[in-house]
Amino acid sequence: MSALLLYFADERAAAERLAATAGLPCAEIERHRFPDDELRLRLPLAAGEALADTLVLYRSLDRPNEKLVELLLVAGEARRLGARRLLLVAPYLAYMRQDIAFHPGEVVSQQVVGRFLAERFDAVLTVDPHLHRIETLAEAIPHGAAVSLSGAPLLAELIASKVANPLLIGPDAESRQWIEAAAAGHGFDFGVCSKVRHGDRQVDIALPALAVQGRAVVLLDDVASSGRTLARAAELLLAAGAASVDAAVTHALFAADALEIIRAAGVREVWSSDCIVHPSNAVSVAPLLAGALAQLGVGTAGEGNPD
């Protein structure tokens, strides 16, 4: 079976890295915005040409609202043109936080978006989805293959190459799984802060009961958005005597002035994966994603469906 990786212009570099690593041809989806903000999309298909049997669509879902419309349009047209298998590679997967209704009438966006993706794609691959009260991504995406990968080992390799004898610190209890995964492969010391959030931009943090005096500390988390949590943790660590504080995150959302706030708090270096295109990108998840595609029978290990 033939396979093709499709991408949009703003993610060309990351998509081409994945295509090269996975041994897949790739092509850009043409995108035009009308004056009224509607989109015109065009798949890379010449007259009389057949569409590939398997399409891998690369679209990271940071700033997701318009991108979800793109997925709706592309998936529908691809099926109409005869694509037998559609796989979505969304290194960052949006709307996973809201998994219950905290107040009457609140939309549980995880369930809505999960079903939306499950109805259109045979597989969804992502990295470090922000899951709270569910154990697996398949609970959010109930049909097809739901593949959740971890960027922690890649970030750990990067940290090992940059910092001697680091102390890994997670900014809150939810970061424990990434901290433990990153520390395990290298024997790093680690600890996890406790956090109480008072809104999108106000947090209280308590450091773990660890000696940080003179240590090179690396804050590690799955996502950085407002930057307030990392900034507050860095301030506390430096006040407690840490020799330096760096930060490593899988998803560099960094809304508005987040990066400036983190640096103003004394963070020395900020590293991220290329799940979201950002100047802080320091490690590529292409090998991770290519391996997962191969397990699904697409790319280097053989194109198409192994069944």
Disulfide bonds with the S-S distance in Angstrom:
none
